[in-house]
Each structure stands twice: as C-alpha cells, then as structure tokens.
Amino acid sequence: MLKTVLMVLHVIVCLTLIFVVILQSGRSAGISGEIAGGAETFFGKNKARTLNGMLGRMTTIAAVVFVITSLALTIVW
C-alpha cells in the first residue's frame, strides 16, 4: 500500500517537474534578454512575484520532493 502511494506521488512529481521546467523561459534570450535580465537583477525587488520567479521556486520544491520520494521508494522497495 505504501509503495503504491509513493509510486503514484513520484509519478505526479515527475510530471510536474517536467511541466514546470518546460514552462520556464530560456537563459539565452538574445542581447535584449541580457540587458533586461541585468536590469532585473539589480533593480527588480519583486523578482519572486514574477512568473519566472514562481516557476523557479516551484522547480526547487518539485526537485526536493522528487529526491525525497526517490529515496523513500529505494528504502521501501
């Protein structure tokens, strides 16, 4: 029972992680992206409230949950 629940949770986290990473914008957005990215770094106080900031936070959370479920499945299996 526990193994099945962990497996389902693991698959959901895997799909969420893939989906969130695909939604993020690329790092190389050309020269205009570099200028805007630099300005965003120095002057952007609410970077976590942007879509990319939220997706970055979701990626971190999903990656941590992925590692935890992977370890739990290894122990239970």
C-alpha positions in Angstrom: 0.0 0.0 0.0 2.7 2.5 1.0 4.8 1.5 -2.1 1.8 2.2 -4.4 1.1 5.6 -2.8 4.8 6.6 -3.1 4.9 5.4 -6.7 1.8 7.5 -7.6 3.2 10.5 -5.8 6.6 10.1 -7.5 5.0 9.9 -11.0 2.9 13.1 -10.2 6.0 14.9 -9.0 8.0 13.8 -12.1 5.3 15.1 -14.5 5.0 18.3 -12.5 8.8 18.8 -12.6 8.9 18.3 -16.4 6.0 20.6 -16.9 7.4 23.4 -14.8 10.9 23.2 -16.4 9.3 23.3 -19.9 7.3 26.4 -19.0 10.4 28.4 -17.9 12.0 30.8 -20.3 15.4 30.1 -21.6 18.6 31.8 -20.3 19.8 32.9 -23.7 17.1 35.3 -24.9 19.5 37.3 -27.1 21.1 40.7 -26.3 17.8 42.3 -25.3 17.3 39.5 -22.8 20.8 40.1 -21.4 20.2 43.8 -20.9 16.7 43.3 -19.4 18.0 40.4 -17.2 20.8 42.6 -15.8 18.4 45.4 -15.1 16.0 42.9 -13.5 18.8 41.6 -11.3 19.9 45.0 -10.0 16.6 46.8 -9.9 13.9 44.1 -9.6 12.8 43.9 -6.0 9.8 41.7 -6.6 11.6 39.1 -8.7 9.9 36.2 -6.8 6.5 37.6 -7.8 7.1 37.3 -11.5 6.2 34.2 -13.5 9.8 33.1 -13.8 10.4 33.6 -10.1 7.4 31.5 -9.2 8.3 28.8 -11.7 11.8 28.7 -10.3 10.5 28.3 -6.8 8.1 25.5 -8.0 11.1 23.8 -9.7 13.1 23.8 -6.5 10.2 22.4 -4.5 9.4 19.7 -7.0 13.1 18.7 -7.2 13.3 18.3 -3.4 10.1 16.3 -3.3 11.4 14.2 -6.2 14.6 13.4 -4.3 12.7 12.5 -1.2 10.2 10.2 -3.0 13.1 8.6 -4.8 14.9 7.9 -1.6 11.7 6.6 0.1 11.0 4.3 -2.8 14.5 3.0 -2.6 14.1 2.2 1.1 10.7 0.7 0.8 11.4 -1.4 -2.3 
